[in-house]
Amino acid sequence: MEFKEKFVEKYASLTDIDRFLEFSLKSIRKSIRVNTLKTSVTDLKKRLKDYRLTQVPWCNEGFFVEGPRTDLGNLKEHQLGLFYVQEAASMIPPLILNPKLGEIVLDACAAPGSKTTQMAAMMKNQGVIVANDIKPERIKALSTNLQRCGVANTVITKSWAETINMKFDKILLDAPCSGTGTIRKSLKTIKIWNPHMYKKLAGVQKRLITHCFELLNEDGIMVYSTCSISPEENEEVIDFLLDKYKNAKLQKIDIKIKRSKPIMTNNNKKFSSEIEKCLRIWPQDNDTSGFFVAKIKKI
Ligand SMILES: C[S@@+](CC[C@H](N)C(=O)[O-])C[C@H]1O[C@@H](n2cnc3c(N)ncnc32)[C@H](O)[C@@H]1O
C-alpha cells in the first residue's frame, strides 16, 4: 500500500509518521459494547465463553474480542441485540457527553446508530433522544439497530441537521469527516484522499457546529467528534466556534486513555490556548482508530 506523497508530507509535520503509517495499516482490533438495555456484562461474558474478552480501559461495557469467529455481526447474540460491534475509540464521545435519564438529547448525525444506542443504554431508555441523519439508506440501518438493541426513548428524524429547530440539553455532533483516523478499517479512505478534500468538509463541519451550538439550552453541553486526524476538521473547527461565540467554553476531558497533544498551530494559524482541552488520539496511541473529541459548554 502506497501512501500519497502529500499525505505523508502533511502528517510527518504533525506526528511520528512511521508509527502513524504502521498503525494505519495494521488491521483493527475487533471490539464490542455490551448492550445493557438487554443484558449485563457478566451474562454476555458467559454466553461468549469461547471468546477472549479484554476490557476496553475507558468503557466499562467495551471489550476487545478474539475468538473462533471474526464475523461478530453474524453471532446469535448480536442478532438478539445483546451487543453492538463498535470500534473502541468510537465509544468515547457518548461517555464524554454523559447523557442523563431525563434529558433531551440530539444526536445530530446519528446513522447507523452506534452512539445513539450507547446513549440510550446510558439513559436507561428514559428521557428523549432525537436521532437525526440525512441519508435514507443509513437511516434504515439506524432504525434496524435501534430495534435490535431495544431502544425505546428515541425518535428518528431525516433532515439536514442545519435545519433542526428545537432546544436540547445535550448534543452529540459526530460530524461527517474525511475518516483519516480509520484508514485501518478501510483502505479506500486513503485512496480517495486528496490535499484539498478537507476544505469542503471543514465548511460543512463549521456550519453544523454553529447551528448545533445555537440549539443548546443555556448550561447545555455539546460534544463534537470526528474519526479524522486532520487539524482542519478538528482543532480549527473548535477554534472557529470559540472565536464566534464568547459563551462557548471548552471543558476538560477526563478519561482513562493515552492521548496526544492537540495541534495548536496549523498553516501558520495559531489556535486559542483553550484547544489544549480537546482530546486527540492517533491510531498509534492506543492501537485504535484515530479520533478527536471536544466538549463544549454553553454558558
Ligand atoms: C460519522 S457518521 C455518523 C456515525 C454515527 N454517529 C454512529 O456513531 O454510528 C456521519 C453521518 O452524518 C450524516 N450527515 C452528513 N451530513 C449531514 C447533515 N448535514 N445533516 C445530517 N446528517 C448528515 C451522514 O449521512 C453520516 O451518517
The ligand as a Gaussian input file, in Angstrom:
#p B3LYP/6-31G(d) Opt

LIG

0 1
 C      -19.558000       9.931000      11.194000
 S      -21.092000       9.477000      10.513000
 C      -22.079000       9.220000      11.949000
 C      -21.827000       7.924000      12.684000
 C      -22.794000       7.714000      13.828000
 N      -22.785000       8.839000      14.753000
 C      -22.502000       6.438000      14.585000
 O      -21.769000       6.516000      15.588000
 O      -22.992000       5.385000      14.218000
 C      -21.709000      10.979000       9.920000
 C      -23.146000      10.933000       9.444000
 O      -23.544000      12.270000       9.120000
 C      -24.536000      12.209000       8.128000
 N      -24.624000      13.572000       7.572000
 C      -23.774000      14.196000       6.725000
 N      -24.125000      15.479000       6.539000
 C      -25.227000      15.687000       7.317000
 C      -26.062000      16.816000       7.577000
 N      -25.811000      17.994000       7.023000
 N      -27.110000      16.667000       8.417000
 C      -27.362000      15.477000       8.995000
 N      -26.607000      14.362000       8.782000
 C      -25.557000      14.479000       7.975000
 C      -24.056000      11.109000       7.212000
 O      -25.135000      10.571000       6.495000
 C      -23.445000      10.108000       8.204000
 O      -24.367000       9.109000       8.533000

